[in-house]
């Protein structure tokens, strides 16, 4: 495993998900999942998210669409919250979820919209 890729991945992960989220995840890491956490930090964040072929905002929109399509609700909520860090707007999320409705089905998009509404309501209540 590459220390450089891990460091790059950790930096990207923190910039997308937020330092608090990553610090909590690291604090909750155990011997059981330590190797997995390093793996995803290096490969997902340090290799794919760090590639120059797509900008971070586009990668984030794609990730939101895939999490909604695949029904990965916890990851979707995490990435909706992380839009605060990547410049993805609520209007862009709405458009992505409409696209999900057409290509992945209305039930998947309906659930994703409900998740997004809850996340945005929580964000709005924290900032008021």
C-alpha positions, 0 to 999 in steps of 0.5 A, spaced: 500 500 500 502 506 498 503 512 503 503 517 498 496 515 495 493 514 502 495 521 504 492 524 497 486 520 499 485 522 506 486 529 503 481 528 498 476 524 503 476 530 508 475 535 503 469 532 500 466 529 506 469 534 511 474 533 517 469 532 522 466 526 518 473 523 517 475 524 524 469 521 527 470 515 522 477 514 524 476 514 531 471 509 530 476 505 526 477 498 529 482 492 528 477 489 524 476 494 519 482 498 519 485 494 513 478 496 509 478 503 511 485 504 508 483 500 502 478 505 500 482 511 502 487 509 497 483 506 492 476 510 492 479 517 494 486 517 493 486 513 486 479 515 483 477 521 486 484 524 485 484 523 478 484 529 473 479 526 468 473 529 472 472 535 476 470 533 483 463 536 483 462 532 477 464 526 481 460 528 486 454 528 482 455 521 479 456 518 486 450 521 488 446 518 482 449 511 483 448 511 491 441 513 489 440 508 484 443 502 488 439 504 494 445 505 498 441 510 503 446 511 508 452 513 503 447 517 499 445 521 505 452 522 507 454 525 500 448 529 500 450 532 506 457 533 503 455 537 497 456 543 502 464 541 501 464 540 493 459 546 491 454 541 488 447 545 489 440 543 491 438 544 484 443 540 481 441 534 486 434 535 484 436 534 477 440 528 478 435 525 482 430 526 476 435 523 472 435 517 476 427 517 476 428 516 468 433 511 468 433 507 475 426 508 476 421 512 480 421 508 487 429 509 487 428 516 486 422 517 490 427 514 496 433 519 494 428 525 494 426 523 501 433 522 504 435 529 501 429 533 504 431 530 511 438 531 510 437 538 507 432 540 513 437 538 518 442 542 515 438 548 515 436 547 522 443 547 524 444 554 520 438 557 523 
